[in-house]
Amino acid sequence: MSKIEKIKKILEESRIYNDSITMINWDMETEAPKASLEYMSKIISFLSRKSYENVVNDEFKNLIYSIDENTLNPIEFKMIKKVKKEIFEKMSKIPVDEYADYSELVANSSSKWQEAKQKNDLDIYAPYLKRVIDYNKKFINYVGYKNHPYSLLLSDYEEDLNVEIADNFFNEIKNELIPFIKKIVLLKRDELNRIKEKFYSRKYDIEKQKQLCKEISEILRFDYNSGVIKESEHPFTTNTGNKNVRITTHYYENNPLSSIYSTIHETGHALYEQQVDDIYEEYNLGGGTSMGIHESQSRIFENMFCKNEKFVKKLYDLLDKYFNLDINYEEFNLLLNEVDTSLIRTEADEITYPLHVLIRYELEKEIFTNLDEEISIENLSNKWNEKYEKYLGIKPTNYSEGILQDIHWSQGAFGYFSSYALGSAYASQIYTFMNKEIDIEKELENLEFSNINKWLKEKIHKYGKYLSPKEVIKNACLEDFSPKYYVNYLKEKYSKIYGLEV
Ligand code: ZN
């Protein structure tokens, strides 16, 4: 067996461990009985250790570093580069015992976070969050960083992302969007309240919602041959390779828009996974290339395609057929594109959403600017509230709707939030360039997604992790990432809906 064959075999073993974990997690989130959860967690921790030991060892390291890179084809080269970077340049620099302690801390911290959020009591969680932050600072020192310590965390989720690029992006959002939102949020308020009252005060049969969501996912061309849709508390997508892609949604009796748009969002993620070429799966380069690019695919479906008025018209007819709506199309379109400042990120509309991310970005950057500085969680919470008041004009009145609202920090996922906003920005740029080759609105008007999906496959999806996020944007848009498309898209769209001059 050649060295490359050996490496592929070892990576495949790790993938089998990890895919087993993925399937157990899927089961735990969807159908596993409550009493089974403890044992399931035990299996997961066993498999995680196996997966870690399978690649973090001297034998595998020697194998990887003894390869003559000049003999490799481009796919093999990329595979080796990724292994070096992810396993031997990061993971192995952190002492195993410390990493194990950290994993246990994170598991505890997540459950403390949950309890604290329920009881609205920051004290339960604060010491855990502080330790999670301290560990992350320590890890940054172990791994080392260029220019800014926080850049290392950003690049965990988005290769090549650093503080300089992110600052530039968020400044654009801050300077352009905040004044625009302040104007728009006051418009059509009474009309919107009346529409919401009418739309949300009745019931929409859940069985019918399920049928409708299935019909929509088929319109978007979700491939049921390699995918399933189930239910969970919070919608998500998970997969093992391109032939086993699973998404969930959640149904609310008084709000069919929630299940419809979460199905659309997750279908966007799923299509990305389903359309990766087999050859990259084989070289461990399957799956989406980054959090940001993944989110661009869900958001381009959720916002750019399916909140476009051409699509909304058709969606209105569909909903009317299923539920006999009490509001007309114009009211429906306004409802879907409501702008309102709120305290909760996951409930935010398309245009205020990036401000929630901006706030988290600024706080995280501050936490990880000086690695020796002691952090006070109470202080952090105050800063959180001040920023909400400054940027969105509203202030949390308790911890649960403030610093305790997101699970991410309890899991040590610092650097993650930016990819949400970045995803929407990528999506705007991708849409602009796709529109030069395909008359997108005409496709949407006909509920036709085959050309759109084909374009996405050719330019983005099929490459899996073979192309970096930067290369993906360059390949699809023939230029580097620029935040201006995002700001322009939002301003143009909402000016039209709210009758403002651009
Ligand atoms: Zn998503």
Residues whose N, C-alpha, C, O or C-beta is under 5 A from the ligand:
A	BS01	ZN	S298
